[in-house]
Amino acid sequence: MIYASHVAVFGCKGCRKCISICGESAIFYSGGRVQIDIQKCNACGQCVSHCPNNALLLMD
């Protein structure tokens, strides 16, 4: 599981839909997995709501 400032990534299938939906360009694909730039992430939740695999979780 990968934790960013407010988002946890687990079970990612690599579809990259979260990358295209992120308005802050905070999500990128590297090393065979999705990574989140914690400096850019504003915890809007768009990536979470658009993930078809429910692989993203917004943290409190």
RATASUL-V347751 format. One record per pair of residues at least 6 apart in sequence whose ideal C-beta (glycine too) atoms are under 6 Angstrom apart, sorted by the first residue. I is the first residue (numbers start at 1). J is the second residue. Records with the same first field share a line. If there is no record, write none. Layout:
I->J ; J
This chain:
1->8 ; 10
2->9
4->36 ; 38 ; 41
5->38 ; 41
6->43 ; 58 ; 59
7->36 ; 56 ; 58
8->57 ; 59
9->34 ; 56
10->55
11->55
12->33 ; 34 ; 55
13->53
16->29
17->50
18->27 ; 47 ; 51
19->27
21->46 ; 50
22->47
24->40 ; 42
26->36 ; 37 ; 40 ; 41
27->36
28->35
45->58
47->56
48->56 ; 58
